[in-house]
Amino acid sequence: MDDPYLNDLRGEFNSYSNQLKKLKKKLLKVDVIEEQTKIINQIDSIAKKMENNQKQSVKVTKSRLKERKKKSKR
């Protein structure tokens, strides 16, 4: 399904994914506990954003499918 809003959500998700990869590499290189804690908090924050992004994507997809079914019944 090609939908501009879904495409934006997909792009955001990919951006979050890339950020997580960078933070993971950074976490593995850092030895200071305080710095590791900051990075882990950032990872948690991004993970929550990704989860919300996925929930929104599912809602929008279901909504779009309902719209299509209504249009096809007419």
N, C-alpha and C positions, 0 to 999 in steps of 0.2 A: 504494500500500500504506500503510495507516494503522497505524503501529507507534509506541508511545510512545518507545522508545529511538531509533528513526530520526528521530522528530520532534525529540527533544533534540539529536541530532547536527546536524540541519538548522538548528535555532536557534543552536547554537554557531557553525556555519559563517557564518550571516548576521551574527552578532555580530563575528566576525573580519573579515568583509568591510567592515562599517561602520568598524571600527577602522582598517583599511588606508586607507579613503577619507579619514579624518580625518588620519592620519599623512602621507598624500600631500600634502594641502593645507598641512599644517604644514611639510613639507619644502620646498615651493615658496616659502614665505614666509621661511624662515630663511636667513641669509647666512653665519653662523659655521660653519666647517668641522667643528669638534668637535661642535656640536649636530646638524649634518647626519649625522655618523657615528653618533651615538646613535640618531637616528630611523631610519636605514637598518638598524641592528642590530635595532631593534624590528620593523621591517617583515619582516626575514628570519625572526625568531622567530615572528611571526604566520603567515608563509607556511608554515613547517614545521608549525605546529599545524594549519593548514588542510589540508595534505597528509595528515597523520596522520588527521585527521577524515574525509577522503574515503576513505582506505584502509579505515578502520573501517566506514564506511557501506557500502562495497562488500561487505565480508566479511559484515556483518549481513544485507544484502539477499540475498546468495546463500544464506546459512543459512536465512533465512525462506522463500525460494522452495523450497529442498529440503524443508523441513518441510511446506509446502503440498502438494508432489508426493507425499510419503509419506502424508499424510492422504487425499489424493484416490484413491490406489491401494487403500486399505483398504476 
